[in-house]
């Protein structure tokens, strides 16, 4: 099971990330442009690190067993809704945003075991294991959206 806690899995995401093209010509679904997707992922990492606050949502996803099914196993729908705080921003430069995201992937992977996790806006409280899987899957989902 791929996770952000595995260095090889993080490297794979970073290698795929640099293959995304700024014009987004390979987008397979959704309305986000490639620059918007890059900013979305960057902000999602900042949210996971507790640096960007997102308002919690009262959704069934917050409760077992649905939470575990979505975090670990279920295929995510294309065009699924997200926290409003994580959409709409476009980075100042493609190369700068890409470098920021690559650095955030490294930073996330080096978090200590006793890191105090913020509450996820949709899933609520998550374990370290769940955060590692969820962040990997979210990044992979958007890279696949753009054909990489």
Long-range contacts (C-beta under 8 A, 24 or more apart in sequence): 1-72, 1-133, 2-133, 2-136, 2-137, 2-140, 3-129, 3-132, 3-133, 3-136, 4-105, 4-108, 4-109, 4-131, 4-132, 4-133, 4-135, 4-136, 5-109, 5-128, 5-129, 5-132, 7-109, 9-136, 10-105, 10-106, 10-108, 10-109, 13-105, 13-136, 13-139, 13-140, 13-143, 14-102, 14-105, 14-106, 16-143, 16-148, 17-98, 17-101, 17-102, 17-105, 17-139, 17-143, 17-148, 18-98, 18-102, 19-148, 20-143, 20-146, 20-148, 21-146, 22-94, 24-146, 26-146, 26-147, 26-148, 27-145, 27-146, 27-147, 28-78, 28-144, 28-145, 28-146, 28-147, 29-78, 29-79, 29-145, 30-78, 30-79, 30-145, 31-79, 32-87, 32-142, 32-145, 33-90, 34-146, 35-90, 35-91, 35-94, 35-97, 36-87, 36-88, 36-89, 36-90, 37-142, 37-145, 37-146, 38-91, 38-94, 38-97, 38-98, 38-101, 39-89, 39-90, 39-91, 39-97, 40-82, 40-86, 40-87, 40-89, 40-142, 41-101, 41-138, 41-139, 41-142, 42-91, 42-97, 42-100, 42-101, 42-104, 43-85, 43-86, 43-89, 44-86, 44-135, 44-138, 45-101, 45-104, 45-105, 45-107, 45-108, 45-135, 46-104, 47-83, 47-85, 47-86, 47-118, 47-120, 47-121, 48-108, 48-117, 48-118, 48-120, 48-131, 48-135, 49-104, 49-107, 49-108, 49-111, 49-118, 50-116, 50-117, 50-118, 52-85, 52-86, 53-85, 53-118, 54-83, 54-85, 54-86, 54-121, 55-83, 55-85, 55-121, 56-119, 56-121, 56-124, 57-83, 57-121, 57-122, 59-122, 61-122, 61-123, 62-122, 62-123, 62-124, 63-124, 67-123, 67-124, 68-130, 70-123, 71-123, 71-126, 71-130, 71-133, 71-134, 71-137, 72-130, 72-133, 76-137, 76-141, 78-145, 83-121, 83-122, 85-121, 105-139, 108-135
